[in-house]
Amino acid sequence: QFKLIVENPEKPIASGLQVKAVVEYTPNCAEDLQDKLVLLIDDDRVDIPLLGLIPYCYLETESEIDFGEMIANNKLITKEISIANRGSTSGVFRISYDGVVLLNIKPTRGVVKPKSVRAIKVDICTDAPGVIKEMMKVELEGRGCTEVWIKGVVVEQVLKVLGVSCGKVLKCINFGPLYFGTSKTEQINLYNESPECIDWVAVLEDNAIGGEMGTDLQGNTEAILQDLSMKKRDVDVATLILCIPNQGTLLPYEKALITLCFSPEKFERDFEVNGSSLIQEYVLFLRFETVGKRGGCLQTLSDGATASTRSHSRHVDLALMGSGFPVILSFKPGTVIDFKECYLGEQTQVVCTMKNESEFLPVTFSFCKTAHFNISPVRGKLQKKSEQEVMFSFSPRRIGTFEMKQIIDIIGAGVDKNNVGVLKTKSFHQIYLTLLGVCKSKRESVLFTINPGLTPLITNATGRFVARGTGQLSDTAPVAILKSTQTQIHTHRKNRNCKDDALIAFPNDRAASLRPSDWNKKYRTIFTKTERYNYIDPDFAYTHSERLLRAECKKHYTDFVSRLRQRRLEKEADRQFQIYNNPVSIGIKPAEGLKSPKISIADLPKEKQQHEMLPLDDSCMLTSRKLAAIASKSTNKGVWSWLSPVPSSTQEKEDCSLTLTHKQLHQIFIGPSTLDFGDICVYSTTTKELHIINNLSVHIWIQIEIEAVELHETSPLSQVVPPLTKTHIPVVFETNAVGMFKRSFSYKINNQHIGHVLVVANAMPIELQLSTRELILTPLPGCLAGTEFRGTVQICNPRNHPAAFTWRPVTGDGKSAFTINPTRGFVEAYSDLECEVVWHPGYHAPETGKFTLCVRKGNSTNLKCFAKVTIHA
């Protein structure tokens, strides 16, 4: 089968020349051949082997598929395995699998072209944790059967709360005793013990069993039972506990440092219970939840939805404990300190004993400054159940009766409003004392001496006597002046109509009139209003240029002070704006030039009179009670049935383009997370509702992406949900293949936040069941001989799809004496149908018969019939 085509040279071949030979191979049977070609070169012999091989395929594949660690989150994880053909012809492969774990393998059979690779997709649904180690058989053409192992581990998504110093799991944090108004912080680590990222939020369980908010556990039973009425009040627990941060994303096996701040707040009661010694205990539970996985969030929906949602809740609880105590300071001789009477320039002292009555906490105090009174020491610290003497001094600086309020600041650690989570020392409580004092003046006789002749700076009217001992003289001489237009006493006739704004000088102001005066001012006498001489000393007076320079300098400093004042006012206005810059006040100061409208209750609609809780702001912390209130408000509404597949209005487009935070996503419920259709029939159409509840104050846009052919009838796949609204999307399932179905489809919120829903169904074939496989026919009582024997058999349809049936008699060689009616028909889903069997007696009529119940696209069942004939002697 080998043929050599060559022309051997007759002469030797020179250097650089060559001879070509062609070998042809023409096989005539499917077998491999082997031969050799002999080449003679002078005296040398070279054997060239010839091989003739038939074409064949050479398939090979991998021996293992390792999915690694996966999270049980109802996702469909896909891995690929390749089948390579290194041969020269196409090869056929076939995959078979009968393991416990449901795998989707596509394709299960096919052809691999030569010198090519075929990819096989293997899907695993991560709906339950466990270890996966399954084997599938791959039958390769020319290689036989190859085993491929599928390995993987599905784990739960675990969050843990660890201590910062010890690194151990924490179940409870005890903040211990604190004064009302103070704060204390503790730090923890939130640990993601899973191989995937986790989006988490913190939720305060303010309605959990075992929680306490301000209960005095040290009181008697009667007092505690009366105190329970306080729990019915609307207390914002978010003001007691701060969690910073309260939302975030954790990478695989990452720890996040979280600061918890406890700030006890004293709750007012309707009854008086010795408020000075009241202790309030707090026990709260902080839950760290995975975003979108809230246990029991769909309780208002169907039971199946609730069960499915509750089974996939992932969270970790942390108990928080603490106590709130009031500041108890007692003063001896009391809170009113009376210094009696004191003369000007003297000092009176009173010793007061200050005692800290608290048995658990020390007190740091600071006395504020008070006019005419001094305290020593001004500040200090009192340990628990200790006391200290404080000296109060009364040093009046003027004559009169004094009743001053002495403020005592109690210093402690509080939350900084500008930097939440950081504690700063501040005054959290004030105590007031009343200080009473009277200052009297001493009587002093004034002695007059005779003026020896020298005129002093100031004299009396006669210039003879001068009072001594009335204090030091001032540097400026008193100048008594009046407005000339305000008096007409002794006014001269020609000056009576004077309209200029001149100043009136008293007769004893000669000392002041000799000093430099302002050129712009005029002086008139007190009686005749005659313009008096105003002497200006050129040695002391300013020149014109000096006056201009002086005015310019004065204007410079006036403008500088004005700018400082304007800047201070702007800062104060900005500070006031920041105080009221919230969604309620929107930067407007209450009652700032606004007048409240005069309305009555009758003018308000009834539905608006009730307090409506607004959706949670992103800055505040989530609490279970607030979430439940908002969810009930959304679910109590009717189902939103208006179809809006895409955002149309300007507001919808703006809302649906927002990137939602973790806390906002936690308030959107899409579920149940597992749609379990149960046992259904092939060729049937089954629908379940995917509920959507939007508890936000903005629109959201839901888009569903479905790849499974069995779910292609689901509609609508896009929906805009208004604020505080619930709706649903019917998910339609159809299949023609018998077996277990597990697939997941994804959805997007605002075209960016992705979620998954698992669809589970057990597709079963069309089947009809008989009430009995053997039917015995007996004659009715009182019937004559030779009459028909009758009986009934019941056909039951346990599936959700109508089934068409046909009765076929099995006659064999003879003719059957049994008939059945109806011979064909339909049985509706979950219903039954009775068929009548009749035996016709006669000579040589067989007493047994057989029918086959044939179901269209379904099973076949045999029915045996017996006629029980009784012969009487």
Secondary structure as GFF3:
##gff-version 3
##sequence-region A 1 873
A	DSSP	beta_strand	2	6	.	.	.	ID=ss1
A	DSSP	beta_strand	21	25	.	.	.	ID=ss2
A	DSSP	beta_strand	33	41	.	.	.	ID=ss3
A	DSSP	beta_strand	44	52	.	.	.	ID=ss4
A	DSSP	beta_strand	59	61	.	.	.	ID=ss5
A	DSSP	beta_strand	64	71	.	.	.	ID=ss6
A	DSSP	beta_strand	76	85	.	.	.	ID=ss7
A	DSSP	beta_strand	91	96	.	.	.	ID=ss8
A	DSSP	beta_strand	103	106	.	.	.	ID=ss9
A	DSSP	beta_strand	109	112	.	.	.	ID=ss10
A	DSSP	beta_strand	116	125	.	.	.	ID=ss11
A	DSSP	beta_strand	130	140	.	.	.	ID=ss12
A	DSSP	beta_strand	144	155	.	.	.	ID=ss13
A	DSSP	beta_strand	159	163	.	.	.	ID=ss14
A	DSSP	beta_strand	172	179	.	.	.	ID=ss15
A	DSSP	beta_strand	184	192	.	.	.	ID=ss16
A	DSSP	beta_strand	198	205	.	.	.	ID=ss17
A	DSSP	beta_strand	212	215	.	.	.	ID=ss18
A	DSSP	alpha_helix	221	227	.	.	.	ID=ss19
A	DSSP	three_ten_helix	228	232	.	.	.	ID=ss20
A	DSSP	three_ten_helix	237	239	.	.	.	ID=ss21
A	DSSP	beta_strand	241	244	.	.	.	ID=ss22
A	DSSP	beta_strand	247	250	.	.	.	ID=ss23
A	DSSP	beta_strand	255	262	.	.	.	ID=ss24
A	DSSP	three_ten_helix	275	277	.	.	.	ID=ss25
A	DSSP	beta_strand	280	290	.	.	.	ID=ss26
A	DSSP	alpha_helix	303	311	.	.	.	ID=ss27
A	DSSP	beta_strand	315	325	.	.	.	ID=ss28
A	DSSP	beta_strand	329	332	.	.	.	ID=ss29
A	DSSP	beta_strand	336	343	.	.	.	ID=ss30
A	DSSP	beta_strand	348	356	.	.	.	ID=ss31
A	DSSP	beta_strand	363	367	.	.	.	ID=ss32
A	DSSP	beta_strand	373	376	.	.	.	ID=ss33
A	DSSP	beta_strand	379	382	.	.	.	ID=ss34
A	DSSP	beta_strand	387	394	.	.	.	ID=ss35
A	DSSP	beta_strand	400	415	.	.	.	ID=ss36
A	DSSP	beta_strand	423	440	.	.	.	ID=ss37
A	DSSP	beta_strand	447	450	.	.	.	ID=ss38
A	DSSP	beta_strand	465	468	.	.	.	ID=ss39
A	DSSP	beta_strand	481	483	.	.	.	ID=ss40
A	DSSP	three_ten_helix	484	486	.	.	.	ID=ss41
A	DSSP	three_ten_helix	493	495	.	.	.	ID=ss42
A	DSSP	beta_strand	503	505	.	.	.	ID=ss43
A	DSSP	alpha_helix	510	513	.	.	.	ID=ss44
A	DSSP	beta_strand	523	525	.	.	.	ID=ss45
A	DSSP	alpha_helix	544	579	.	.	.	ID=ss46
A	DSSP	three_ten_helix	601	603	.	.	.	ID=ss47
A	DSSP	alpha_helix	606	609	.	.	.	ID=ss48
A	DSSP	beta_strand	622	623	.	.	.	ID=ss49
A	DSSP	alpha_helix	624	635	.	.	.	ID=ss50
A	DSSP	alpha_helix	650	656	.	.	.	ID=ss51
A	DSSP	alpha_helix	662	665	.	.	.	ID=ss52
A	DSSP	beta_strand	668	671	.	.	.	ID=ss53
A	DSSP	beta_strand	674	681	.	.	.	ID=ss54
A	DSSP	beta_strand	685	694	.	.	.	ID=ss55
A	DSSP	beta_strand	700	705	.	.	.	ID=ss56
A	DSSP	three_ten_helix	709	711	.	.	.	ID=ss57
A	DSSP	beta_strand	718	721	.	.	.	ID=ss58
A	DSSP	beta_strand	725	734	.	.	.	ID=ss59
A	DSSP	beta_strand	739	749	.	.	.	ID=ss60
A	DSSP	beta_strand	753	764	.	.	.	ID=ss61
A	DSSP	beta_strand	769	770	.	.	.	ID=ss62
A	DSSP	beta_strand	774	777	.	.	.	ID=ss63
A	DSSP	beta_strand	789	796	.	.	.	ID=ss64
A	DSSP	beta_strand	803	809	.	.	.	ID=ss65
A	DSSP	beta_strand	818	821	.	.	.	ID=ss66
A	DSSP	beta_strand	824	827	.	.	.	ID=ss67
A	DSSP	beta_strand	832	839	.	.	.	ID=ss68
A	DSSP	beta_strand	848	855	.	.	.	ID=ss69
A	DSSP	beta_strand	860	867	.	.	.	ID=ss70
###
